[in-house]
């Protein structure tokens, strides 16, 4: 028996999956680790916790689940994006990693925009946001100059774990594009950006494709983990890229709709010349010579969870969502905007707040539930509009996360998107994508697409219902007027709240 391990290195835990050549998951183990928030807006982790957690999960696979080390032929990774790990000349960690959800770098983002403007977007295909890695480098440079002076290399989280397993430094293109320090079109670190912000180019690690072979498990790590030194290690990719691979988003006609706490709409792209002007993120894919674009709704599933916790705390969650069936398309004239923690795309506005519009005395809780479901999907529709306005075409949406667990919500997506929507039978997220990269790297399959045909299984297809599509098109036009109508109002209310 031969296995690949997919290491899914998340923000709160790592999950390691052992998968055979048929794409069957034979065993999984996970391990939690802490998050440190030493000041408001700060979010840090100890990189050693990632190594320890990954190792514990692997040891449990071998000892508890009977996955023989001799049968583990390959390992690859999916990693939380953007987190800054700084190493000294001896490859020792210099400070806690600054994570993707750390927001201390507003000043550095403003500096980047002021110095480079649209040229920055042209090189990186992205605006500089607080979550990205370059602003974190600049923050350390400005606030911890002694630490920055000792930095010999920077890595992202999964790259540090891979280094500890192989002794080899490097970063794949999908994660590199999320640093906003890479020239995305030319697949190289941007000398111009490094010079502009006095970042030594020598601290940028070697670049590689996600399916590239990096090295074997070292004898030291083999003794530590129980793995065998014959096991080959492959570069891996950013979590969004690996999530797209694991969901089969491998062709230009396909879009991913992911409803978790936040929401992600991700599209496979082949043409790097497409220009979203930074409104959407644009990244190198985990598939060689491919790309993906992505928009984020900050409070997708979070909006639904907030509403349930506040107004239906003791109701079963499935029954709570199913109650929306009692309400018609349009929720009896009620619209909801899911801006309850601000918004990312297409409105990069931290101060905007959500709204229920059209409340009257005849509506029931079922109408409110349906309006929340519809409002989240309308926010995704805003992102799909950006794809279409830039000439991108698609005919299939793969739905994962909470939005894929309700037949009603899947149908609402099909009707608002006006394309077929399909869920996954074996939804496993980025960890499956990571395992697929190892499978291709080992030569089990010629391409990631070939691997997906074996590993990814689609479920029921939900087709748009013509009469619902027409109603939702009309409602979406009304929905789109809410943001400009409430932008100033939200700002004034937030200012009042902060003052009082």
matplotlib code that plots the C-alpha trace (Angstrom):
import matplotlib.pyplot as plt

x = [0.0, 1.2, 0.1, 0.6, 0.1, -1.6, -0.7, -3.3, -1.6, -4.4, -4.6, -5.9, -4.9, -3.1, -4.8, -2.8, -4.6, -3.3, -4.7, -4.1, -3.8, -7.6, -8.1, -9.5, -8.8, -7.5, -6.8, -6.7, -5.2, -5.2, -3.6, -4.6, -2.1, -2.6, -2.9, -1.3, -2.8, -0.4, -2.0, -5.2, -4.9, -1.9, -2.0, 1.0, 2.1, 5.2, 6.4, 7.6, 4.0, 3.3, 6.2, 5.2, 1.5, 2.3, 4.7, 2.2, -0.4, 2.0, 3.0, -0.6, -1.2, 1.6, 1.0, -2.8, -4.0, -1.5, -0.2, 3.2, 6.0, 7.4, 4.2, 4.2, 5.8, 5.1, 4.1, 2.9, 1.3, -1.4, -0.6, -2.3, -1.2, 0.8, 2.3, 5.8, 8.5, 11.9, 15.1, 18.6, 21.8, 21.6, 18.0, 16.8, 13.4, 14.0, 10.5, 6.9, 5.3, 3.0, -0.2, -2.5, -5.2, -2.9, -3.9, -1.1, 0.3, -2.1, 0.7, 2.9, 0.1, -0.4, 3.3, 3.4, 0.4, 1.9, 5.3, 4.2, 0.5, -0.8, 2.7, 2.5, -0.7, 0.8, 3.7, 1.9, -1.7, -2.9, -3.4, -1.3, -3.6, -2.8, -2.9, -0.2, 3.5, 5.4, 3.7, 4.7, 8.3, 8.2, 6.6, 9.5, 12.0, 10.5, 9.7, 12.2, 15.3, 17.7, 15.6, 15.3, 19.1, 19.6, 17.1, 18.7, 15.5, 11.8, 9.3, 5.6, 4.2, 4.1, 7.5, 9.0, 7.4, 8.7, 12.2, 12.2, 11.4, 13.9, 16.5, 15.7, 14.5, 12.0, 8.6, 6.1, 4.6, 1.1, 2.3, 4.9, 2.2, 0.4, 3.4, 2.9, 6.7, 6.6, 6.3, 3.4, 3.6, 7.3, 7.4, 10.2, 10.8, 10.4, 13.8, 12.0, 9.8, 12.8, 14.8, 11.9, 11.5, 15.1, 14.4, 17.5, 16.6, 18.8, 16.2, 13.7, 13.8, 14.2, 10.9, 9.4, 6.2, 3.8, 4.4, 8.2, 10.2, 12.1, 13.9, 13.5, 12.7, 16.0, 17.4, 16.9, 13.2, 12.7, 13.9, 11.7, 8.5, 8.8, 8.7, 11.1, 13.9, 12.6, 9.6, 9.7, 8.6, 6.9, 6.5, 2.8, 0.7, -1.3, -4.5, -6.8, -4.9, -4.9, -8.6, -9.3, -7.3, -9.2, -12.5, -11.6, -11.4, -9.0, -10.5, -11.4, -15.1, -15.2, -15.7, -15.5, -18.1, -16.9, -19.1, -17.2, -16.9, -15.8, -16.8, -14.5, -15.3, -12.4, -12.0, -9.4, -7.6, -5.3, -4.7, -2.3, -3.0, -6.5, -6.6, -9.0, -7.0, -6.6, -10.3, -9.9, -6.9, -4.9, -2.5, -0.4, -2.2, -0.8, -1.1, 2.0, 1.5, -2.1, -3.6, -6.7, -8.6, -10.4, -12.9, -13.7, -16.9, -15.7, -18.9, -20.5, -21.3, -20.5, -23.6, -25.8, -24.2, -24.6, -28.3, -28.9, -27.0, -28.8, -32.4, -32.6, -30.0, -31.8, -33.0, -31.4, -29.1, -30.4, -34.0, -33.1, -31.7, -34.6, -37.1, -36.2, -38.2, -41.3, -40.4, -40.6, -37.9, -37.1, -38.1, -41.3, -39.5, -36.7, -33.0, -29.9, -26.3, -23.7, -21.3, -21.4, -17.6, -16.9, -16.3, -13.4, -14.7, -15.9, -16.0, -12.8, -14.3, -13.7, -16.4, -19.4, -22.0, -24.8, -28.4, -31.9, -33.9, -37.6, -38.8, -42.5, -44.9, -46.0, -42.6, -41.6, -38.4, -38.3, -38.2, -35.2, -33.4, -34.0, -32.9, -29.6, -29.1, -29.9, -27.9, -24.7, -25.2, -25.9, -22.5, -21.0, -22.9, -21.2, -17.8, -19.0, -20.1, -16.5, -15.4, -18.0, -17.2, -13.6, -14.5, -14.2, -16.8, -17.9, -20.7, -20.2, -19.9, -18.6, -20.1, -18.3, -18.6, -21.8, -23.5, -23.2, -24.9, -28.4, -30.3, -32.2, -29.0, -27.5, -30.6, -30.5, -26.9, -27.9, -30.7, -28.7, -25.6, -27.7, -25.3, -25.2, -24.1, -22.6, -21.4, -18.7, -19.4, -15.9, -15.3, -12.0, -10.7, -7.1, -5.7, -6.9, -5.4, -2.1, -2.2, -3.0, 0.1, 2.2, 0.5, 1.3, 4.8, 5.4, 4.2, 1.0, -0.7, 0.6, -1.3, -3.3, -6.4, -5.8, -5.5, -8.7, -10.6, -9.6, -9.7, -12.5, -16.1, -19.0, -22.5, -26.0, -26.2, -28.6, -29.8, -31.1, -34.9, -35.8, -38.6, -36.4, -33.5, -35.6, -36.8, -33.2, -31.8, -34.4, -33.6, -29.9, -30.1, -31.9, -29.4, -26.5, -28.0, -27.8, -24.0, -23.8, -26.9, -25.6, -21.8, -21.9, -24.5, -22.4, -19.3, -21.2, -22.7, -19.4, -17.8, -20.6, -20.0, -16.3, -16.7, -19.3]
y = [0.0, 3.5, 6.7, 10.5, 12.8, 16.1, 18.5, 21.2, 23.9, 26.2, 29.1, 27.1, 23.5, 21.3, 18.3, 15.5, 13.1, 9.8, 9.1, 6.1, 6.0, 5.8, 9.0, 7.3, 8.9, 6.1, 8.1, 11.6, 13.2, 16.8, 18.8, 22.2, 25.0, 28.4, 31.9, 34.8, 38.3, 40.4, 43.7, 44.8, 44.0, 41.7, 38.0, 35.8, 32.2, 30.3, 28.4, 25.6, 24.9, 24.2, 21.7, 20.0, 19.8, 18.4, 15.9, 14.7, 14.2, 12.2, 10.1, 9.3, 8.3, 5.8, 4.5, 4.8, 4.3, 1.8, 3.8, 2.2, 4.8, 2.6, 3.1, 6.9, 7.8, 11.6, 14.6, 18.0, 21.0, 23.5, 26.5, 29.5, 32.4, 35.6, 34.8, 36.2, 33.9, 35.5, 33.3, 34.3, 33.2, 29.9, 29.4, 30.0, 31.8, 35.4, 36.3, 35.0, 34.7, 37.6, 36.0, 36.8, 38.2, 40.7, 44.3, 46.3, 47.3, 50.1, 52.6, 50.4, 49.7, 53.5, 53.9, 51.3, 53.0, 56.4, 55.4, 53.1, 53.7, 51.8, 50.5, 48.3, 46.7, 46.2, 44.2, 42.2, 42.2, 43.2, 46.1, 46.2, 45.0, 44.6, 40.8, 40.5, 39.8, 42.8, 45.2, 42.9, 43.0, 46.8, 46.8, 44.7, 46.9, 50.1, 48.9, 46.1, 47.2, 44.9, 41.9, 42.9, 43.4, 39.8, 38.4, 36.2, 34.6, 35.0, 32.1, 31.5, 29.0, 25.9, 26.6, 26.6, 23.2, 21.9, 23.3, 21.5, 18.2, 18.5, 21.1, 22.9, 26.5, 27.7, 29.0, 28.0, 30.6, 30.5, 31.6, 34.0, 35.9, 36.4, 38.2, 41.1, 41.0, 38.8, 39.9, 37.7, 37.8, 37.0, 34.4, 36.1, 38.3, 42.0, 43.7, 47.0, 46.6, 45.3, 48.4, 50.8, 49.7, 48.7, 45.0, 42.9, 40.6, 38.0, 37.3, 36.1, 32.3, 30.3, 29.9, 26.7, 25.2, 23.6, 20.1, 20.4, 17.9, 19.6, 16.8, 13.7, 13.5, 14.0, 11.4, 13.8, 14.4, 10.7, 9.9, 12.6, 11.7, 8.0, 8.7, 7.0, 8.9, 7.4, 9.7, 12.5, 16.0, 18.4, 22.2, 22.5, 25.7, 28.4, 27.3, 29.0, 27.5, 24.0, 24.4, 25.1, 22.0, 19.9, 21.2, 20.5, 24.2, 23.3, 24.8, 28.4, 27.7, 26.9, 29.1, 28.1, 29.4, 28.8, 29.8, 29.5, 32.2, 34.4, 33.7, 33.2, 33.4, 32.0, 31.6, 29.6, 31.9, 31.1, 34.7, 36.6, 39.8, 40.2, 43.3, 43.5, 46.7, 45.2, 45.0, 41.2, 39.3, 37.7, 35.0, 32.2, 28.9, 25.7, 24.4, 25.3, 28.3, 29.0, 31.6, 32.3, 35.4, 35.8, 38.0, 37.8, 38.5, 39.1, 37.9, 35.2, 32.2, 34.6, 36.6, 33.6, 32.4, 35.8, 36.0, 32.5, 33.1, 36.4, 35.5, 31.7, 30.5, 27.3, 26.2, 23.3, 24.7, 22.5, 23.3, 27.0, 27.1, 24.9, 27.4, 29.7, 27.3, 28.9, 32.3, 33.0, 34.3, 37.8, 37.1, 39.0, 42.2, 42.0, 42.5, 41.9, 43.1, 41.0, 43.9, 43.3, 43.4, 45.6, 44.3, 43.3, 42.8, 44.6, 47.3, 47.5, 49.3, 48.5, 51.0, 49.8, 47.9, 45.5, 46.4, 44.8, 46.9, 46.6, 45.5, 45.6, 44.1, 41.1, 39.4, 36.4, 35.0, 32.7, 35.8, 37.1, 33.8, 33.7, 37.3, 36.4, 33.4, 35.5, 38.5, 36.5, 35.1, 38.5, 39.6, 36.7, 37.8, 41.2, 39.5, 37.3, 40.6, 41.7, 38.5, 39.1, 42.8, 41.9, 39.3, 36.2, 33.5, 30.6, 28.0, 26.0, 27.0, 24.4, 25.1, 24.1, 24.9, 25.8, 26.9, 23.3, 21.6, 23.0, 22.0, 25.3, 27.4, 25.5, 26.3, 30.0, 30.1, 28.5, 31.0, 34.1, 33.1, 31.9, 28.9, 25.3, 24.8, 21.5, 20.3, 17.8, 14.2, 14.0, 17.6, 17.7, 21.2, 22.2, 19.0, 17.0, 19.5, 19.2, 15.4, 15.7, 17.9, 15.1, 12.5, 14.4, 15.1, 11.4, 10.7, 8.9, 11.2, 13.3, 16.4, 17.9, 17.6, 13.9, 13.5, 15.4, 12.9, 10.2, 12.1, 14.7, 13.6, 15.9, 15.5, 16.8, 19.5, 22.4, 24.1, 27.7, 28.0, 30.5, 32.3, 32.7, 34.0, 36.8, 37.8, 37.7, 39.8, 42.5, 42.2, 42.3, 45.6, 46.9, 45.2, 47.0, 50.4, 49.7, 50.1, 53.6, 54.6, 53.5, 54.1, 57.6, 56.6, 53.6, 55.8, 58.4, 55.7, 54.0, 57.4, 58.0, 54.5, 55.0, 58.4, 57.2]
z = [0.0, -0.9, 0.8, 0.4, 3.4, 3.0, 5.7, 6.2, 8.4, 9.6, 12.0, 15.0, 14.2, 11.8, 10.1, 8.4, 6.0, 4.7, 1.2, -1.1, -4.9, -5.3, -3.5, -0.4, 2.9, 5.1, 8.3, 9.6, 12.7, 13.9, 16.7, 18.0, 18.9, 20.6, 19.1, 20.8, 20.7, 22.9, 21.9, 20.1, 16.4, 16.9, 16.0, 16.4, 16.7, 17.7, 14.6, 16.8, 17.7, 14.0, 13.8, 17.1, 16.1, 12.6, 14.2, 16.8, 14.1, 12.0, 15.0, 15.7, 12.1, 12.4, 15.9, 16.3, 12.8, 11.6, 8.6, 8.1, 7.6, 4.8, 2.9, 3.1, -0.2, -0.3, 1.7, 0.7, 2.4, 2.4, 4.6, 6.1, 3.9, 4.4, 7.9, 8.4, 9.7, 10.1, 10.3, 11.1, 9.4, 11.2, 10.2, 13.8, 14.3, 15.4, 16.7, 16.8, 13.4, 12.5, 11.0, 8.2, 10.5, 12.2, 11.5, 12.9, 9.5, 8.3, 8.3, 6.2, 3.7, 3.3, 2.8, 0.1, -1.7, -1.4, -2.8, -5.6, -6.4, -9.4, -10.2, -7.2, -8.4, -11.9, -10.4, -7.7, -9.2, -5.7, -3.4, -0.3, 2.6, 6.2, 6.0, 3.4, 4.1, 2.8, 5.2, 8.0, 6.9, 6.8, 10.3, 11.7, 9.9, 11.3, 14.8, 15.6, 13.6, 15.6, 14.7, 11.0, 10.8, 11.9, 9.3, 6.7, 5.3, 5.5, 5.0, 5.3, 7.8, 5.8, 4.3, 7.8, 8.6, 5.3, 6.1, 9.5, 7.7, 4.9, 5.8, 2.5, 2.3, -0.4, -1.2, -3.9, -6.3, -4.9, -1.5, -2.9, -4.8, -1.5, 0.0, -2.5, -3.0, -6.1, -9.7, -10.5, -14.3, -14.3, -11.5, -9.6, -6.6, -7.5, -7.5, -7.9, -4.8, -2.7, -3.7, -3.1, 0.5, 1.2, 1.6, 1.0, -1.9, -0.3, 2.4, -0.3, -0.5, -3.7, -5.6, -7.0, -8.3, -5.8, -7.3, -7.2, -5.3, -2.5, -0.8, 1.4, 5.1, 6.9, 9.3, 12.3, 11.5, 10.7, 14.2, 15.7, 13.8, 13.0, 9.3, 6.9, 5.0, 1.6, 1.9, -0.7, 0.2, -2.3, -2.1, -1.5, -1.8, -0.2, 1.5, -1.0, -3.9, -2.3, -1.4, -5.1, -6.1, -3.6, -4.9, -8.5, -9.6, -12.4, -15.5, -16.5, -16.6, -12.9, -9.8, -6.1, -3.7, -0.1, 2.8, 6.1, 8.7, 5.9, 2.3, -0.7, -4.3, -6.3, -10.1, -12.0, -14.4, -17.4, -18.6, -16.4, -18.3, -16.9, -14.7, -11.8, -10.6, -7.2, -6.4, -6.4, -5.2, -8.1, -7.2, -8.8, -8.6, -7.2, -10.7, -12.8, -15.1, -13.9, -11.7, -9.6, -8.7, -5.4, -3.6, 0.0, 1.9, 5.5, 7.3, 5.3, 7.6, 10.5, 9.6, 9.8, 13.0, 14.5, 13.6, 15.1, 18.3, 18.8, 17.8, 17.8, 20.3, 21.3, 17.8, 16.0, 13.3, 10.5, 11.4, 11.7, 8.1, 6.8, 8.1, 5.3, 3.0, 4.6, 3.0, -0.7, -3.0, -1.8, 1.8, 1.5, 0.6, 3.1, 2.1, 4.3, 3.6, 5.4, 6.2, 10.0, 10.4, 7.4, 3.9, 1.7, -1.9, -3.9, -1.2, 0.8, 3.7, 7.3, 8.5, 6.5, 8.6, 7.7, 7.2, 7.2, 4.7, 4.1, 7.6, 8.2, 10.7, 8.5, 8.3, 10.4, 11.6, 8.5, 6.3, 8.2, 8.0, 4.2, 3.8, 5.5, 3.2, 0.2, 1.3, 1.7, -1.8, -3.2, -1.8, -3.8, -6.8, -6.6, -6.9, -9.8, -11.5, -11.4, -13.2, -15.9, -16.3, -17.0, -19.7, -17.5, -18.3, -16.2, -16.2, -13.0, -9.4, -6.9, -3.5, -0.3, 3.4, 5.1, 1.9, 0.5, 3.5, 2.7, -0.5, -0.2, 0.1, -2.9, -5.0, -3.9, -5.2, -8.5, -8.9, -7.9, -9.8, -12.8, -13.4, -12.3, -8.7, -7.5, -4.1, -3.3, -2.1, -0.4, 0.7, 2.5, 1.7, 1.4, 2.9, 0.0, -2.4, -0.7, -0.9, -4.6, -5.2, -3.6, -5.8, -8.9, -7.7, -7.2, -10.7, -9.7, -12.2, -15.1, -14.1, -11.3, -13.5, -14.0, -10.3, -9.7, -11.9, -9.4, -6.1, -6.5, -6.6, -7.4, -6.0, -7.0, -9.6, -8.8, -12.0, -12.0, -11.9, -14.6, -12.7, -9.6, -11.7, -13.0, -9.5, -8.1, -10.9, -10.0, -6.3, -6.8, -8.5, -5.4, -3.1, -4.9, -4.0, -0.2, 0.1, -1.4, 0.5, 3.9, 3.5, 5.1, 7.7, 8.8, 9.2, 11.3, 13.5, 14.0, 14.9, 17.5, 19.0, 19.3, 20.9, 23.4]

ax = plt.figure().add_subplot(projection="3d")
ax.plot(x, y, z, "-o")
ax.set_aspect("equal")
plt.show()
